[in-house]
Amino acid sequence: MMKVLIIGASGSIGQVTRQYFLQHSNDTLTLMARHTQNLQLSLDSTREQIITGDALNQTQLQVALENQDVVFVAVSGAIKQIAQILVKQMPLFHLNRLIFITSMGIYNEIPAAIDPKGNLITNPILTPYRKAADIIESSSLNYTIIRPGWFDNGNDTAYQLTQKGEPFGGYDVSRLSIADLVLRLVHDPNLGRRKSLGINRIN
């Protein structure tokens, strides 16, 4: 049984992952989010606890990190800053396993878009995700960065993984597949050790 902190537990990936863990493991979950009203409505008090807070708030984050085995992060917004604070704070709690969602395309691993003049079109939305990945990769943590394609509510867990530097395998993936991968990563610390994994649906 593992103790897993989910940062961003109220988001779409966080909620699907939470339910997947409750159904397929005996792990205990700490659910951290800024807005937790919906989480409280379906709380399993025998296996879950809720921390209402912001991962950028050092005091609130430290409360969440206490006595955890694994940290799983599925957030948007200040993703670079969250990566920075986790890299600094996790070692203080002898916590080494970090699973962190970014995005496909941060390493230019998908076909580049070219404008009519032949110039490479860059997507500024990906910049903070790439910066977050760089911060994590330069740390000493046992991290796995997950780079999903466009995620949807499909009921399948048919997916493939690609390594950093390999072409991306596809453009979509179910949230359920991401949750399945996170469960595998939590229970096998050598799977994806210090790796950046693309994940996409197998059609």
Secondary structure per residue as TSV (DSSP state, phi and psi in degrees):
chain	resnum	aa	ss	phi	psi
A	1	M	-	360.0	131.3
A	2	M	-	-111.4	154.8
A	3	K	E	-106.8	116.2
A	4	V	E	-118.7	126.6
A	5	L	E	-95.6	122.4
A	6	I	E	-105.8	110.6
A	7	I	E	-94.5	122.8
A	8	G	T	93.0	33.4
A	9	A	T	-68.1	-19.5
A	10	S	T	-89.5	-6.4
A	11	G	S	-77.0	173.9
A	12	S	H	-64.7	-43.2
A	13	I	H	-71.1	-41.4
A	14	G	H	-58.8	-43.6
A	15	Q	H	-69.0	-41.9
A	16	V	H	-65.6	-41.7
A	17	T	H	-63.5	-43.0
A	18	R	H	-55.7	-51.3
A	19	Q	H	-63.6	-37.3
A	20	Y	H	-64.4	-41.0
A	21	F	H	-65.1	-41.8
A	22	L	H	-62.5	-33.4
A	23	Q	H	-85.1	-26.8
A	24	H	H	-121.5	9.5
A	25	S	-	-151.1	173.1
A	26	N	-	-107.6	15.2
A	27	D	-	-66.5	154.9
A	28	T	E	-101.6	145.2
A	29	L	E	-122.9	137.0
A	30	T	E	-110.0	120.4
A	31	L	E	-103.0	113.2
A	32	M	E	-113.9	129.1
A	33	A	E	-161.7	160.8
A	34	R	S	-74.3	-33.3
A	35	H	-	-123.0	114.0
A	36	T	-	-120.3	11.9
A	37	Q	H	-58.2	-45.7
A	38	N	H	-66.8	-33.2
A	39	L	H	-66.2	-38.0
A	40	Q	H	-65.5	-27.6
A	41	L	H	-68.1	-25.5
A	42	S	T	-123.5	23.8
A	43	L	-	-65.8	131.8
A	44	D	-	-94.5	96.6
A	45	S	T	-68.1	-13.1
A	46	T	T	-79.5	-19.3
A	47	R	T	-132.9	-7.6
A	48	E	E	-128.5	148.3
A	49	Q	E	-134.1	153.9
A	50	I	E	-115.0	135.8
A	51	I	E	-121.5	113.9
A	52	T	E	-85.0	114.5
A	53	G	S	-179.7	177.4
A	54	D	-	-113.0	128.5
A	55	A	T	-63.1	-17.3
A	56	L	T	-82.3	-10.0
A	57	N	-	-88.9	110.1
A	58	Q	H	-58.9	-41.1
A	59	T	H	-64.8	-46.3
A	60	Q	H	-65.0	-39.8
A	61	L	H	-64.7	-41.2
A	62	Q	H	-62.2	-38.4
A	63	V	H	-60.3	-41.9
A	64	A	H	-68.8	-35.8
A	65	L	H	-74.4	-19.6
A	66	E	T	-59.4	126.6
A	67	N	T	63.9	29.8
A	68	Q	-	-97.7	159.5
A	69	D	S	-103.8	-34.2
A	70	V	E	-142.1	143.2
A	71	V	E	-114.8	126.3
A	72	F	E	-116.5	127.4
A	73	V	E	-119.7	122.9
A	74	A	-	-136.5	82.8
A	75	V	-	-130.4	166.6
A	76	S	-	-124.1	-177.7
A	77	G	S	88.0	-124.6
A	78	A	S	-80.6	57.7
A	79	I	H	-67.0	-37.1
A	80	K	H	-62.8	-46.1
A	81	Q	H	-65.4	-36.8
A	82	I	H	-65.5	-40.9
A	83	A	H	-60.5	-43.3
A	84	Q	H	-60.6	-47.0
A	85	I	H	-69.6	-35.4
A	86	L	H	-66.9	-42.2
A	87	V	H	-59.8	-33.3
A	88	K	H	-81.6	-39.7
A	89	Q	H	-85.1	-35.4
A	90	M	G	-58.3	-44.0
A	91	P	G	-61.1	-27.0
A	92	L	G	-65.1	-22.1
A	93	F	G	-107.2	17.0
A	94	H	T	53.2	40.3
A	95	L	-	-114.2	122.9
A	96	N	-	-119.7	-20.0
A	97	R	E	-96.1	115.9
A	98	L	E	-124.7	127.5
A	99	I	E	-118.4	123.8
A	100	F	E	-135.7	124.0
A	101	I	E	-83.9	128.5
A	102	T	-	-120.0	-119.5
A	103	S	-	-157.2	152.0
A	104	M	T	-62.7	152.2
A	105	G	T	94.1	-5.9
A	106	I	T	-71.6	-19.7
A	107	Y	T	-108.7	19.0
A	108	N	S	57.6	37.8
A	109	E	-	-90.5	3.9
A	110	I	S	-114.8	156.8
A	111	P	-	-54.0	133.4
A	112	A	-	-73.2	146.5
A	113	A	E	-90.2	136.7
A	114	I	E	-120.9	132.8
A	115	D	-	-79.9	171.9
A	116	P	T	-59.1	-21.1
A	117	K	T	-90.6	2.9
A	118	G	S	87.2	12.3
A	119	N	-	-90.8	144.3
A	120	L	E	-68.1	129.5
A	121	I	E	-94.1	117.2
A	122	T	-	-97.9	149.8
A	123	N	-	-104.6	106.0
A	124	P	G	-65.5	-18.7
A	125	I	G	-61.9	-29.8
A	126	L	G	-79.4	-15.4
A	127	T	H	-56.5	-50.2
A	128	P	H	-64.6	-30.4
A	129	Y	H	-67.1	-39.5
A	130	R	H	-67.4	-41.0
A	131	K	H	-63.9	-39.8
A	132	A	H	-61.9	-43.9
A	133	A	H	-61.7	-42.2
A	134	D	H	-61.2	-41.3
A	135	I	H	-62.9	-45.6
A	136	I	H	-66.6	-42.8
A	137	E	H	-66.0	-25.1
A	138	S	T	-87.4	-1.4
A	139	S	S	-85.8	175.5
A	140	S	S	-96.6	5.8
A	141	L	S	-70.2	156.1
A	142	N	E	-85.0	87.8
A	143	Y	E	-101.8	156.0
A	144	T	E	-132.6	121.0
A	145	I	E	-92.5	130.0
A	146	I	E	-108.8	127.9
A	147	R	E	-115.8	89.8
A	148	P	E	-80.6	155.5
A	149	G	-	-74.5	-168.9
A	150	W	E	-61.1	124.2
A	151	F	E	-98.6	148.5
A	152	D	E	-137.1	-177.1
A	153	N	-	-96.1	25.3
A	154	G	-	-59.9	152.7
A	155	N	S	-91.9	7.8
A	156	D	-	-91.6	154.6
A	157	T	-	-124.6	37.9
A	158	A	-	-93.0	102.1
A	159	Y	E	-142.8	160.1
A	160	Q	E	-125.9	157.2
A	161	L	E	-114.0	142.6
A	162	T	E	-124.7	149.7
A	163	Q	E	-89.3	160.9
A	164	K	T	-56.9	131.2
A	165	G	T	96.8	-13.8
A	166	E	S	-94.0	150.4
A	167	P	-	-60.4	145.3
A	168	F	-	-70.4	141.0
A	169	G	-	-82.5	-18.6
A	170	G	-	-179.7	177.5
A	171	Y	S	-111.2	-3.7
A	172	D	E	-137.3	162.6
A	173	V	E	-164.6	150.2
A	174	S	E	-82.9	150.4
A	175	R	H	-61.0	-32.0
A	176	L	H	-63.1	-37.2
A	177	S	H	-65.3	-41.2
A	178	I	H	-61.3	-43.9
A	179	A	H	-61.4	-40.5
A	180	D	H	-63.2	-42.8
A	181	L	H	-63.1	-43.0
A	182	V	H	-60.7	-42.7
A	183	L	H	-59.6	-44.2
A	184	R	H	-62.1	-42.3
A	185	L	H	-66.1	-37.9
A	186	V	H	-62.4	-37.9
A	187	H	H	-94.9	-3.0
A	188	D	-	-135.4	93.8
A	189	P	T	-65.6	-12.5
A	190	N	T	-92.5	-15.6
A	191	L	T	-74.1	122.6
A	192	G	T	68.3	21.3
A	193	R	T	-60.6	120.3
A	194	R	T	50.5	45.7
A	195	K	E	-125.1	157.7
A	196	S	E	-115.5	114.1
A	197	L	E	-111.3	123.3
A	198	G	E	-79.5	145.0
A	199	I	E	-134.4	130.0
A	200	N	E	-146.0	159.1
A	201	R	E	-69.5	141.3
A	202	I	-	-92.3	114.6
A	203	N	-	-87.2	360.0
